[in-house]
Amino acid sequence: MGILDSLKKVAKDTLNKATTTTSTPPTAPSPNAAAAAKAAALVGSKAAPGMPNPAAVLPRADVEAIIEAKVKAKGGASNWRVSIVDLMSALDMSSSLAARKTLAAKLNYSGNDADGSAEKNMWLHAELLKALAQNGGKVPSNLL
């Protein structure tokens, strides 16, 4: 039994217990029933309100397949798996130094590495792949 199944069972058991043992009138739900309903709603959605749905996050292999298809469609060779410049180009993003500086700012880069440094570019590469995974394989509009 997975954790979600366990949480659903607890929520259901709590709700059943609250409705069968409550002494309050049916028009006023007991605090236990309200808590159980809230828990059931959260479990049913698999995510708290305002949080990204973990089910919507793509696995890295799927993100890589999407990028590989874009590169193949362009018909050119690309080293996008290690190069932020090639990755951005594959995604039809400007890969200039100014564009990478802007992207780093949008992704909240907090390091002290010089613009264009290998460390900063590697960080940008990893963060852009994460952003793609969290956005269904597409570049989030706030990063364009």
N, C-alpha and C positions, 0 to 999 in steps of 0.2 A: 504494500500500500504506500503510495507516494505521500509527500507532505501535504499537497493540496487536497488529496482524498481524506487525509487525517483531519485537516482543518474543516473541511466540509462536514465530516461526520460529527466533530465536536460542536460545530455551529448548529447542525440539525438536532443533535441530542439536547443541547442547551435550549433551543427553541421549543422542542417537544416538552421538556421538563418544565420550562417556564409557563407554557400554556396549560399544562395539566395540573400544576400545583399552585397556580396563582390564585390569590383571594381577591384581587382587584377586579372590578367590572370589566367585561370584554371591550368596552369603549376606551379604556385607559390601559395601554400596554405596560407591562411591568418593565422595570429597568433591565432585567435579564433578557426579555424578549427583544427590546430595542438593541441591546448589545449584540445579541445573536443575529439579528437581522443585518446589522451593520457588518459583522464579521462575514456573514454569508454573502453579502454584496461585494465585499472586498475579495473574498475567495473566488467568487464567480467571475469577477473581472480580471483576476490574476495580477492586478496591480492597483496600488493606491491611486486615488484621483490625482492627476497632475504629474504622475510618474510615467516614464516610457514603458510601454508594454513589452516585457521580456520576450514574448512570443514574436514580436515584430522585428527584433534584432536578428539580422542575417548572420549565419556562420561565415567565417572568413573565406572558406572555400567558395561559397556562393558569391561573395563580393569579388573575389579574384576572377571567377568565371565571367562576371559582368564586365569587368575591366578588360579581360583578355578578349572578349567579343568586340569591345569598342576598338581595341588596338588592331585586331584582325580586320575589322571593317574599314579601317583607315589604310590598311595594306602596308604599313611600315613596321620596321623593327623598333622595338622599345625595350628599355630596361626599367620599366615602371615598378617592378618588384623591389627595387632598391633605390631608385632615383625619384626624388620629389618632383623634379623638373619634368621627367617623363610621365610620372603619374598625373600631374596636373594637366599636361598636354593631352594625355589619353582621355581625360575628363572634360576636354574643351575649356579648360581654365587657362588664363594667362599664367605663365610660369616665370615671369621676370622677377628680378630681385625685389622690386617694389610690390609686386603681387604677393610674393612669399612673405614679405614684412607685414602686409595687411592681413594675410591669412593667419600668421602667427598671433597677431593682435586679436583677431576674432576668436581664435581658439584659446585665448588666455595664456599665451606663452609667458612663463615667469623666469626663465633661465637668464644667465648673463652672457651667453655665447654671442659672438659677433654675428651680424646679419650675414647670411650666406655660409655660415660655418657648417661643417659636417654634422656636428652635434645637433644644431638647430634644425637642419634639413632632415635628419633622421627622426627627430621628434615630430616635425611637421608631417612627415610621411606616415608615421604610426597614428597620429591623431586624425589625419584625413581618412585613413582606412577605417578607424573607429566611427567617425562621423558617417561614412558611407554605410557601414553595417547598421547603425542606429536609424538610418533614413531609408531603409529598403533598397540600398544599392545606388541611390541617387545622391548627388551633391545637394546638401541642404541649401535652401534659398538664401539663408543668412550668410553663407560662405561664398556666394557668387559675386 
